Amino acid sequence: MKKLLIPALLAAFIVGCSSTPVDETSGAPVESRSGSSGVTPVTAGGLDSRGLPRELTDPKSVLSQRSIYFDLDKYEVKDEYKDLVAAHAKYLVTNKGFKVLIQGNTDERGSREYNLSLGQKRSDAVKRSLILLGAKEDQVESVSLGEEKPKNPGHDESAWSENRRADILYKAPDGRGEF
C-alpha cells in the first residue's frame, strides 16, 4: 500500500506546486467566481440529442473543446492544452459515471505502423494526464486511429497540423454519448 501511496502523494505535490502564473483577469476555464467549483454533477435536464449535458456541447463551454493538438512526431501534451485537459479531468472527477474515449490521430505521413504507434502514444499521454489529475483509470480508455480519421483531408502543413491530435469522446452513465 505504501508503494502506491508515496507516488500518488508525490504526483499530487508536483501538480500542486506548479510555477505557472495564474492570469487573474481571465480566470481558469472552469472556475466560477461565485464560490462554486464551476463544474457541477449532471442533473436530469439540460441534455442534448446524444444524451450529453449541455456543458459538454455548448460552444461557450471549455468542455466543448475536445481536441488536443501535437507537434510533428511528438506526443507530449503541450502547455497550451494543459488547462483544457485539467478541465476535462475535473469534470470526470465530479461526474464519476461518465467515461471518455481518447482517440489518437496522426497526419498521413509515415507508415501505417508508425502512425498507429504514434496515435496510441498521443492518446496515452492524454489519458495519463487525466488520471494524474484525478480521473479514475476505468473512466478513461485510449485508442489509436492513426491516419484513418483526418479532420482535414488536405495534403499540406495546414491540414496535417489539424490531423495531429487526440480527441476526447464522452459516454454518459446511461450509455448514450459519442462512442
C-alpha positions, 0 to 999 in steps of 0.5 A: 500500500505504501508503494502506491501511496508515496507516488500518488502523494508525490504526483499530487505535490508536483501538480500542486506546486506548479510555477505557472502564473495564474492570469487573474483577469481571465480566470481558469476555464472552469472556475466560477467566481461565485464560490462554486467549483464551476463544474457541477454533477449532471442533473436530469435536464439540460441534455442534448440529442446524444444524451450529453449535458449541455456543458459538454456541447455548448460552444461557450463551454471549455468542455466543448473543446475536445481536441488536443493538438501535437507537434510533428512526431511528438506526443507530449501534451503541450502547455497550451492544452494543459488547462483544457485537459485539467478541465476535462479531468475535473469534470470526470472527477465530479461526474464519476459515471461518465467515461471518455474515449481518447482517440489518437490521430496522426497526419498521413505521413509515415507508415501505417505502423508508425502512425498507429504507434504514434496515435496510441502514444498521443492518446496515452499521454492524454489519458495519463494526464487525466488520471494524474489529475484525478480521473479514475483509470476505468473512466478513461480508455485510449485508442489509436486511429492513426491516419484513418480519421483526418479532420482535414483531408488536405495534403499540406502543413495546414491540414496535417497540423489539424490531423495531429491530435487526440480527441476526447469522446464522452459516454454518459452513465446511461450509455448514450454519448459519442462512442 
